Amino acid sequence: MLTLWGLFIVSVVTLSVRSLTIDIDAAVKLAYHYMNKNSDKDEKGHIICTASDAGIYPFSIAPLYGASKHGVVGLVRSCARQLSIQGIRINGLAPNVIG
């Protein structure tokens, strides 16, 4: 049986996981929708996703943030080939890695 504190933790993690789903794929789906309307051009657009060092290396200080940034990196890598076939470029930008 979960204690009150345990129920609180479960509800926070559940809400956080829901927000991770929104953070990771909502922006790319929205960008794809509008870029796909540029059907008369060879290059329809460019999606830039904000990644982080936390998406490349373990980030134990804020594990849910790290998980969301790992998701961003994975999404960019997974979508790149299919989107390029359709004339849409996608890149992930990790500002600290650049600087």
C-alpha positions in Angstrom: 0.0 0.0 0.0 1.4 3.4 -1.0 1.8 6.1 1.6 0.6 9.6 1.0 4.2 10.5 0.0 4.4 7.5 -2.4 1.1 8.6 -4.1 2.5 12.1 -4.5 5.7 10.8 -6.1 3.7 8.5 -8.4 1.5 11.4 -9.5 4.4 13.8 -10.1 6.3 11.2 -12.2 3.1 10.4 -14.2 2.5 14.1 -14.9 6.2 14.5 -15.8 6.1 11.6 -18.2 3.0 13.1 -19.9 4.8 16.4 -20.3 7.8 14.6 -21.7 5.7 13.2 -24.5 4.4 16.7 -25.3 7.9 18.3 -25.1 9.5 15.7 -27.3 7.1 15.3 -30.2 4.5 18.0 -30.3 6.8 20.7 -31.8 8.2 18.4 -34.5 4.7 17.2 -35.4 3.5 20.8 -35.7 6.5 21.9 -37.7 6.1 18.9 -40.0 2.4 19.7 -40.6 3.1 23.2 -41.8 6.3 22.4 -43.7 4.5 19.6 -45.6 2.1 22.3 -47.0 5.1 23.7 -49.0 4.6 21.0 -51.6 5.8 23.1 -54.5 9.3 23.5 -53.2 12.3 21.1 -53.3 13.3 22.0 -49.8 10.2 22.5 -47.6 11.9 23.7 -44.4 14.3 23.1 -41.5 13.4 22.0 -38.0 15.9 22.8 -35.2 15.3 21.1 -31.9 17.0 22.3 -28.7 19.0 19.5 -27.3 21.5 19.6 -24.4 24.6 17.9 -23.0 22.0 16.1 -20.8 20.8 14.4 -24.0 24.2 13.1 -24.8 25.7 12.3 -21.3 24.1 11.0 -18.1 22.5 13.8 -16.1 21.8 12.5 -12.6 21.0 15.9 -11.1 17.7 16.2 -13.0 16.8 12.7 -14.4 13.5 13.8 -16.1 15.2 16.7 -17.8 17.9 14.3 -19.0 15.3 11.8 -20.2 13.5 14.6 -22.2 16.8 15.7 -23.8 17.7 12.1 -24.6 14.3 11.9 -26.3 15.0 15.0 -28.3 18.3 13.6 -29.5 16.7 10.2 -30.3 13.8 11.9 -32.2 16.2 13.9 -34.3 18.3 10.9 -35.2 15.3 8.8 -35.9 13.4 11.3 -38.0 16.3 12.7 -40.1 16.3 10.1 -42.9 12.5 10.0 -43.4 12.1 13.8 -43.3 15.0 14.3 -45.7 13.2 12.2 -48.3 10.3 14.7 -48.0 12.6 17.7 -48.3 12.6 18.6 -44.6 15.9 18.9 -42.7 15.9 18.3 -38.9 18.8 19.1 -36.6 19.4 19.0 -32.8 21.3 21.9 -31.3 23.1 21.4 -27.9 24.4 24.9 -27.1 26.9 24.0 -24.5 28.6 21.4 -26.8 29.1 24.1 -29.4 30.5 26.7 -27.0 
